[in-house]
Amino acid sequence: MLKVKKGVYDFLRGSFLTDESAFKNWRIIIYIVVLLLLMITSAHRADKKVIQISELNKKKRELRAEYVDTGTILMRMKMESNIKEKAKERGLKSLQSPPQKIKVIIKE
């Protein structure tokens, strides 16, 4: 038990960084720190991607709604009743007689 207490005390004091095998310990510590930095960087990049994806999905939904609204407006504009009303405003009337076909004969 005394050996465990001494080991914990030495660890808390940081003597494992200053004794003879400190070079080996420093290499491991630097390796772990680099791995931790890589892990933090990749986590931040993943979070950025998730935020960017959610913003793009929101923009896509808005554009889809605008597309549907524009399509609805276009369909209303193409309705025969609306076209007749616009023509009436310009002074045009519907034909009373059906249109006639014109045939052109070219003689060579």
DSSP file (Angstrom, degrees, kcal/mol; ACC not computed):
  #  RESIDUE AA STRUCTURE BP1 BP2  ACC     N-H-->O    O-->H-N    N-H-->O    O-->H-N    TCO  KAPPA ALPHA  PHI   PSI    X-CA   Y-CA   Z-CA
    1    1 A M     >        0   0    0      0, 0.0     4,-2.1     0, 0.0     5,-0.2   0.000 360.0 360.0 360.0 -35.4    0.0    0.0    0.0
    2    2 A L  H  >  +     0   0    0      1,-0.2     4,-2.2     2,-0.2     5,-0.2   0.861 360.0  54.2 -65.5 -35.2    2.9    2.3    0.8
    3    3 A K  H  > S+     0   0    0      2,-0.2     4,-2.3     1,-0.2    -1,-0.2   0.878 107.8  50.0 -65.8 -38.2    4.3    1.7   -2.7
    4    4 A V  H  > S+     0   0    0      2,-0.2     4,-2.5     1,-0.2     5,-0.2   0.917 110.6  49.3 -66.5 -43.7    0.9    2.8   -4.3
    5    5 A K  H  X S+     0   0    0     -4,-2.1     4,-2.5     1,-0.2    -2,-0.2   0.908 111.9  48.7 -61.1 -42.4    0.8    5.9   -2.2
    6    6 A K  H  X S+     0   0    0     -4,-2.2     4,-2.8     2,-0.2    -1,-0.2   0.900 111.2  50.5 -65.0 -40.9    4.4    6.8   -3.2
    7    7 A G  H  X S+     0   0    0     -4,-2.3     4,-2.1     2,-0.2    -2,-0.2   0.910 112.4  45.7 -63.7 -43.3    3.6    6.2   -6.9
    8    8 A V  H  X S+     0   0    0     -4,-2.5     4,-2.6     2,-0.2    -2,-0.2   0.911 113.7  49.9 -65.8 -42.0    0.5    8.4   -6.8
    9    9 A Y  H  X S+     0   0    0     -4,-2.5     4,-2.0     1,-0.2    -2,-0.2   0.914 111.4  48.5 -63.3 -43.4    2.5   11.1   -4.9
   10   10 A D  H  X>S+     0   0    0     -4,-2.8     5,-2.1     2,-0.2     4,-1.1   0.886 111.4  50.7 -63.5 -38.4    5.3   10.9   -7.5
   11   11 A F  H  <5S+     0   0    0     -4,-2.1     3,-0.5     1,-0.2    -2,-0.2   0.930 110.3  48.6 -65.4 -44.1    2.8   11.2  -10.3
   12   12 A L  H  <5S+     0   0    0     -4,-2.6    -1,-0.2     1,-0.2    -2,-0.2   0.847 111.0  50.7 -65.3 -33.4    1.1   14.2   -8.7
   13   13 A R  H  <5S-     0   0    0     -4,-2.0    -1,-0.2    -5,-0.2    -2,-0.2   0.709 111.6-123.1 -75.4 -19.9    4.4   15.9   -8.2
   14   14 A G  T ><5 +     0   0    0     -4,-1.1     3,-1.5    -3,-0.5     4,-0.3   0.712  64.1 142.2  85.8  21.3    5.4   15.2  -11.9
   15   15 A S  G >>< +     0   0    0     -5,-2.1     4,-1.2     1,-0.3     3,-1.0   0.721  61.0  72.1 -70.0 -18.4    8.5   13.3  -11.1
   16   16 A F  G 34 S+     0   0    0     -6,-0.5    -1,-0.3     1,-0.2     9,-0.2   0.685  96.8  52.7 -68.6 -14.6    7.8   10.9  -14.0
   17   17 A L  G <4 S+     0   0    0     -3,-1.5    -1,-0.2     1,-0.1    -2,-0.2   0.595 113.7  40.6 -92.1 -12.2    8.7   13.8  -16.3
   18   18 A T  T <4 S+     0   0    0     -3,-1.0    -2,-0.2    -4,-0.3    -1,-0.1   0.486  93.4  91.2-116.7  -4.7   12.1   14.6  -14.7
   19   19 A D  S >< S-     0   0    0     -4,-1.2     3,-1.4     1,-0.1     4,-0.2  -0.049  95.6 -79.9 -82.4-168.0   13.6   11.2  -13.9
   20   20 A E  T 3  S+     0   0    0      1,-0.3     3,-0.5     2,-0.1    -1,-0.1   0.824 128.4  48.5 -65.5 -35.4   15.9    9.1  -16.2
   21   21 A S  T 3> S+     0   0    0      1,-0.2     4,-1.5     2,-0.1    -1,-0.3   0.083  76.6 114.4 -93.8  25.2   13.2    7.7  -18.4
   22   22 A A  H <>  +     0   0    0     -3,-1.4     4,-2.9     1,-0.2     5,-0.2   0.839  67.3  61.6 -66.1 -33.7   11.6   11.1  -18.9
   23   23 A F  H  > S+     0   0    0     -3,-0.5     4,-2.0     1,-0.2    -1,-0.2   0.917 105.3  47.5 -59.9 -42.9   12.4   11.2  -22.7
   24   24 A K  H  > S+     0   0    0     -3,-0.2     4,-1.7     1,-0.2    -1,-0.2   0.897 113.1  48.8 -64.1 -41.0   10.2    8.1  -23.2
   25   25 A N  H  X S+     0   0    0     -4,-1.5     4,-2.4    -9,-0.2    -2,-0.2   0.896 109.3  52.1 -66.6 -40.4    7.4    9.6  -21.2
   26   26 A W  H  X S+     0   0    0     -4,-2.9     4,-2.8     1,-0.2     5,-0.2   0.888 106.4  54.0 -64.6 -38.9    7.6   12.9  -23.1
   27   27 A R  H  X S+     0   0    0     -4,-2.0     4,-2.3    -5,-0.2    -1,-0.2   0.924 111.0  45.7 -61.2 -43.3    7.3   11.1  -26.4
   28   28 A I  H  X S+     0   0    0     -4,-1.7     4,-2.5     2,-0.2    -2,-0.2   0.915 113.2  49.8 -65.5 -43.0    4.2    9.3  -25.3
   29   29 A I  H  X S+     0   0    0     -4,-2.4     4,-2.5     2,-0.2    -2,-0.2   0.922 112.0  47.2 -63.7 -44.4    2.7   12.5  -23.9
   30   30 A I  H  X S+     0   0    0     -4,-2.8     4,-2.4     2,-0.2    -1,-0.2   0.905 111.7  51.7 -63.4 -41.2    3.4   14.5  -27.1
   31   31 A Y  H  X S+     0   0    0     -4,-2.3     4,-2.2    -5,-0.2    -2,-0.2   0.922 111.5  46.6 -60.2 -45.5    1.9   11.6  -29.1
   32   32 A I  H  X S+     0   0    0     -4,-2.5     4,-2.5     2,-0.2    -2,-0.2   0.899 111.4  51.6 -65.3 -40.8   -1.3   11.6  -27.0
   33   33 A V  H  X S+     0   0    0     -4,-2.5     4,-2.4     2,-0.2    -2,-0.2   0.908 109.8  49.5 -63.4 -41.8   -1.6   15.5  -27.2
   34   34 A V  H  X S+     0   0    0     -4,-2.4     4,-2.3     2,-0.2    -1,-0.2   0.918 111.3  49.4 -63.3 -42.9   -1.3   15.4  -31.0
   35   35 A L  H  X S+     0   0    0     -4,-2.2     4,-2.3     1,-0.2    -2,-0.2   0.907 110.8  50.1 -62.6 -40.8   -3.9   12.7  -31.2
   36   36 A L  H  X S+     0   0    0     -4,-2.5     4,-2.5     2,-0.2    -2,-0.2   0.907 109.9  50.4 -64.1 -41.3   -6.2   14.7  -28.9
   37   37 A L  H  X S+     0   0    0     -4,-2.4     4,-2.5     2,-0.2    -2,-0.2   0.904 110.8  49.3 -63.6 -40.8   -5.7   17.8  -31.1
   38   38 A L  H  X S+     0   0    0     -4,-2.3     4,-2.5     2,-0.2    -1,-0.2   0.907 111.2  50.0 -63.1 -41.0   -6.6   15.8  -34.2
   39   39 A M  H  X S+     0   0    0     -4,-2.3     4,-2.0     2,-0.2    -2,-0.2   0.913 111.7  47.1 -65.1 -42.7   -9.7   14.5  -32.5
   40   40 A I  H  X S+     0   0    0     -4,-2.5     4,-2.3     2,-0.2    -2,-0.2   0.914 112.4  50.5 -64.8 -43.0  -10.8   17.9  -31.4
   41   41 A T  H  X S+     0   0    0     -4,-2.5     4,-2.3     1,-0.2    -2,-0.2   0.925 111.2  47.3 -61.6 -45.3  -10.2   19.3  -34.9
   42   42 A S  H  X S+     0   0    0     -4,-2.5     4,-2.2     1,-0.2    -1,-0.2   0.863 110.4  53.1 -67.1 -33.9  -12.1   16.6  -36.6
   43   43 A A  H  X S+     0   0    0     -4,-2.0     4,-2.2     2,-0.2    -1,-0.2   0.913 109.8  48.2 -66.1 -41.4  -15.0   17.0  -34.2
   44   44 A H  H  X S+     0   0    0     -4,-2.3     4,-2.3     2,-0.2    -2,-0.2   0.902 111.4  49.8 -65.4 -40.3  -15.2   20.7  -34.9
   45   45 A R  H  X S+     0   0    0     -4,-2.3     4,-2.3     2,-0.2    -1,-0.2   0.905 110.0  50.9 -64.2 -40.4  -15.1   20.1  -38.7
   46   46 A A  H  X S+     0   0    0     -4,-2.2     4,-2.2     1,-0.2    -2,-0.2   0.906 109.6  50.4 -63.8 -40.8  -17.9   17.5  -38.3
   47   47 A D  H  X S+     0   0    0     -4,-2.2     4,-2.3     2,-0.2    -2,-0.2   0.904 109.2  51.5 -62.9 -40.9  -20.0   20.1  -36.3
   48   48 A K  H  X S+     0   0    0     -4,-2.3     4,-2.6     1,-0.2    -2,-0.2   0.913 109.6  50.0 -61.2 -42.1  -19.4   22.7  -39.1
   49   49 A K  H  X S+     0   0    0     -4,-2.3     4,-2.7     2,-0.2    -2,-0.2   0.905 109.5  50.9 -64.2 -40.9  -20.6   20.2  -41.7
   50   50 A V  H  X S+     0   0    0     -4,-2.2     4,-2.2     2,-0.2    -1,-0.2   0.918 112.1  46.9 -63.3 -42.7  -23.8   19.4  -39.7
   51   51 A I  H  X S+     0   0    0     -4,-2.3     4,-2.2     2,-0.2    -2,-0.2   0.920 112.9  49.3 -64.2 -43.7  -24.6   23.1  -39.3
   52   52 A Q  H  X S+     0   0    0     -4,-2.6     4,-2.4     1,-0.2    -2,-0.2   0.898 110.4  50.8 -63.0 -40.9  -23.9   23.7  -43.1
   53   53 A I  H  X S+     0   0    0     -4,-2.7     4,-2.3     1,-0.2    -1,-0.2   0.911 110.1  49.4 -64.1 -42.1  -26.1   20.7  -44.0
   54   54 A S  H  X S+     0   0    0     -4,-2.2     4,-2.1     2,-0.2    -1,-0.2   0.894 111.2  49.6 -66.2 -38.2  -29.0   22.0  -41.8
   55   55 A E  H  X S+     0   0    0     -4,-2.2     4,-2.4     2,-0.2    -2,-0.2   0.912 111.7  48.6 -64.7 -41.8  -28.7   25.5  -43.4
   56   56 A L  H  X S+     0   0    0     -4,-2.4     4,-2.4     2,-0.2    -2,-0.2   0.881 110.2  51.5 -66.3 -37.1  -28.8   24.0  -46.9
   57   57 A N  H  X S+     0   0    0     -4,-2.3     4,-2.2     2,-0.2    -1,-0.2   0.900 109.9  49.8 -65.0 -39.8  -31.8   21.9  -46.1
   58   58 A K  H  X S+     0   0    0     -4,-2.1     4,-2.1     2,-0.2    -2,-0.2   0.927 112.2  47.3 -62.9 -44.9  -33.6   25.0  -44.7
   59   59 A K  H  X S+     0   0    0     -4,-2.4     4,-2.5     1,-0.2    -2,-0.2   0.884 110.3  53.5 -63.6 -38.6  -32.7   26.9  -47.9
   60   60 A K  H  X S+     0   0    0     -4,-2.4     4,-2.4     2,-0.2    -1,-0.2   0.908 108.0  49.6 -63.2 -42.4  -33.9   23.9  -50.0
   61   61 A R  H  X S+     0   0    0     -4,-2.2     4,-2.2     2,-0.2    -1,-0.2   0.903 111.3  49.6 -63.4 -40.4  -37.3   23.9  -48.3
   62   62 A E  H  X S+     0   0    0     -4,-2.1     4,-2.2     2,-0.2    -2,-0.2   0.924 112.5  46.5 -64.0 -44.2  -37.7   27.6  -48.8
   63   63 A L  H  X S+     0   0    0     -4,-2.5     4,-2.4     2,-0.2    -2,-0.2   0.876 110.9  52.8 -66.4 -36.8  -36.8   27.3  -52.5
   64   64 A R  H  X S+     0   0    0     -4,-2.4     4,-2.3     2,-0.2    -1,-0.2   0.916 109.8  48.4 -63.8 -42.6  -39.2   24.3  -52.9
   65   65 A A  H  X S+     0   0    0     -4,-2.2     4,-2.5     1,-0.2    -2,-0.2   0.906 111.6  49.8 -64.1 -40.9  -42.0   26.3  -51.4
   66   66 A E  H  X S+     0   0    0     -4,-2.2     4,-2.6     2,-0.2    -2,-0.2   0.897 109.9  51.8 -63.4 -40.0  -41.3   29.3  -53.7
   67   67 A Y  H  X S+     0   0    0     -4,-2.4     4,-2.4     2,-0.2    -2,-0.2   0.919 110.8  47.1 -62.3 -44.8  -41.3   26.9  -56.7
   68   68 A V  H  X S+     0   0    0     -4,-2.3     4,-2.2     2,-0.2    -2,-0.2   0.917 112.6  49.6 -64.9 -42.8  -44.7   25.5  -55.7
   69   69 A D  H  X S+     0   0    0     -4,-2.5     4,-2.4     2,-0.2    -2,-0.2   0.922 111.6  48.5 -62.0 -43.8  -46.1   29.0  -55.2
   70   70 A T  H  X S+     0   0    0     -4,-2.6     4,-2.4     1,-0.2    -1,-0.2   0.899 110.6  51.4 -63.7 -40.6  -44.8   30.1  -58.6
   71   71 A G  H  X S+     0   0    0     -4,-2.4     4,-2.2     2,-0.2    -1,-0.2   0.889 109.5  50.4 -63.0 -38.7  -46.2   27.0  -60.2
   72   72 A T  H  X S+     0   0    0     -4,-2.2     4,-2.1     2,-0.2    -2,-0.2   0.918 110.6  49.0 -65.2 -43.6  -49.6   27.7  -58.6
   73   73 A I  H  X S+     0   0    0     -4,-2.4     4,-2.2     1,-0.2    -2,-0.2   0.916 111.1  50.5 -61.9 -42.9  -49.6   31.3  -59.8
   74   74 A L  H  X S+     0   0    0     -4,-2.4     4,-1.7     1,-0.2    -1,-0.2   0.907 108.7  51.4 -62.5 -42.6  -48.7   30.2  -63.3
   75   75 A M  H  X S+     0   0    0     -4,-2.2     4,-0.5     1,-0.2    -1,-0.2   0.895 110.2  49.4 -62.6 -39.5  -51.5   27.6  -63.4
   76   76 A R  H >< S+     0   0    0     -4,-2.1     3,-0.9     1,-0.2     6,-0.3   0.896 109.6  51.8 -66.0 -38.8  -54.0   30.3  -62.4
   77   77 A M  H 3< S+     0   0    0     -4,-2.2    -1,-0.2     1,-0.2    -2,-0.2   0.821 107.9  52.7 -66.9 -29.8  -52.7   32.7  -65.1
   78   78 A K  H 3< S+     0   0    0     -4,-1.7    -1,-0.2    -5,-0.1    -2,-0.2   0.524  81.5 116.7 -85.0  -6.0  -53.1   30.0  -67.7
   79   79 A M  S <X S-     0   0    0     -3,-0.9     4,-2.0    -4,-0.5     3,-0.3  -0.364  71.8-127.3 -65.9 142.8  -56.8   29.3  -66.9
   80   80 A E  H  > S+     0   0    0      1,-0.2     4,-2.5     2,-0.2     5,-0.2   0.854 107.2  56.1 -60.5 -37.4  -59.2   30.1  -69.7
   81   81 A S  H  > S+     0   0    0      1,-0.2     4,-2.0     2,-0.2    -1,-0.2   0.899 108.3  47.4 -65.2 -39.3  -61.4   32.3  -67.5
   82   82 A N  H  > S+     0   0    0     -3,-0.3     4,-2.2    -6,-0.3    -1,-0.2   0.886 111.3  50.9 -67.9 -37.6  -58.4   34.5  -66.5
   83   83 A I  H  X S+     0   0    0     -4,-2.0     4,-2.4     2,-0.2    -2,-0.2   0.915 110.2  49.3 -66.4 -42.2  -57.3   34.8  -70.2
   84   84 A K  H  X S+     0   0    0     -4,-2.5     4,-2.3     1,-0.2    -1,-0.2   0.899 110.7  51.1 -62.5 -40.2  -60.9   35.8  -71.2
   85   85 A E  H  X S+     0   0    0     -4,-2.0     4,-1.8     2,-0.2    -2,-0.2   0.915 111.2  46.7 -64.4 -43.1  -61.0   38.4  -68.5
   86   86 A K  H  X S+     0   0    0     -4,-2.2     4,-1.3     1,-0.2    -2,-0.2   0.897 112.4  50.6 -65.5 -40.2  -57.6   39.9  -69.5
   87   87 A A  H  <>S+     0   0    0     -4,-2.4     5,-2.8     1,-0.2     4,-0.4   0.891 108.1  52.8 -64.7 -38.5  -58.7   39.9  -73.2
   88   88 A K  H ><5S+     0   0    0     -4,-2.3     3,-1.0     1,-0.2    -1,-0.2   0.875 104.9  55.4 -64.5 -37.4  -61.9   41.7  -72.2
   89   89 A E  H 3<5S+     0   0    0     -4,-1.8    -1,-0.2     1,-0.2    -2,-0.2   0.828 108.8  48.5 -63.3 -31.5  -59.9   44.3  -70.3
   90   90 A R  T 3<5S-     0   0    0     -4,-1.3    -1,-0.2    -3,-0.2    -2,-0.2   0.473 123.6-104.6 -88.5  -2.7  -58.0   45.0  -73.6
   91   91 A G  T < 5S+     0   0    0     -3,-1.0     2,-0.3    -4,-0.4    -3,-0.2   0.617  74.4 137.8  92.7  12.3  -61.1   45.2  -75.6
   92   92 A L      < -     0   0    0     -5,-2.8    -1,-0.3    -6,-0.2     2,-0.3  -0.679  34.5-158.6 -91.9 147.2  -60.9   41.8  -77.3
   93   93 A K        -     0   0    0     -2,-0.3     2,-0.1     1,-0.0     3,-0.1  -0.834  23.8 -99.3-121.6 160.6  -64.0   39.6  -77.7
   94   94 A S        -     0   0    0     -2,-0.3     2,-0.2     1,-0.1    -1,-0.0  -0.410  48.3 -97.0 -71.7 154.1  -64.5   35.9  -78.3
   95   95 A L        -     0   0    0      1,-0.1    -1,-0.1    -2,-0.1     0, 0.0  -0.504  23.5-159.4 -72.4 140.1  -65.2   34.8  -81.9
   96   96 A Q  S    S+     0   0    0     -2,-0.2    -1,-0.1     2,-0.1    -2,-0.0   0.784  81.1  42.9 -86.9 -32.3  -68.8   34.2  -82.8
   97   97 A S  S    S-     0   0    0      1,-0.1     3,-0.1     3,-0.0    -1,-0.1  -0.830  98.0 -99.7-112.5 153.4  -68.0   32.0  -85.7
   98   98 A P        -     0   0    0      0, 0.0    -2,-0.1     0, 0.0    -1,-0.1  -0.326  47.4 -94.9 -68.5 153.8  -65.4   29.2  -85.7
   99   99 A P        -     0   0    0      0, 0.0     2,-0.3     0, 0.0     0, 0.0  -0.310  37.8-132.1 -66.9 152.7  -62.0   30.0  -87.3
  100  100 A Q        -     0   0    0     -3,-0.1     2,-0.4     0, 0.0    -3,-0.0  -0.818  14.1-120.5-108.3 148.5  -61.5   29.1  -90.9
  101  101 A K        -     0   0    0     -2,-0.3     2,-0.5     2,-0.0     0, 0.0  -0.687  20.9-147.3 -87.2 135.9  -58.5   27.2  -92.3
  102  102 A I        -     0   0    0     -2,-0.4     2,-0.5     2,-0.0    -1,-0.0  -0.907   9.8-159.6-105.8 126.9  -56.5   29.0  -95.0
  103  103 A K        -     0   0    0     -2,-0.5     2,-0.5     2,-0.0    -2,-0.0  -0.907   0.3-159.9-107.5 132.0  -54.9   26.8  -97.6
  104  104 A V        -     0   0    0     -2,-0.5     2,-0.6     2,-0.0    -2,-0.0  -0.944   3.5-163.8-111.3 125.7  -51.9   28.2  -99.6
  105  105 A I        -     0   0    0     -2,-0.5     2,-0.6     2,-0.0    -2,-0.0  -0.946   4.9-157.6-111.1 121.7  -51.2   26.5 -102.9
  106  106 A I        -     0   0    0     -2,-0.6     2,-0.5     2,-0.0    -2,-0.0  -0.871   4.8-157.3-101.0 123.3  -47.8   27.1 -104.4
  107  107 A K              0   0    0     -2,-0.6    -2,-0.0     1,-0.1     0, 0.0  -0.859 360.0 360.0-101.3 132.4  -47.5   26.6 -108.2
  108  108 A E              0   0    0     -2,-0.5    -1,-0.1     0, 0.0    -2,-0.0   0.422 360.0 360.0-103.4 360.0  -44.0   26.0 -109.5
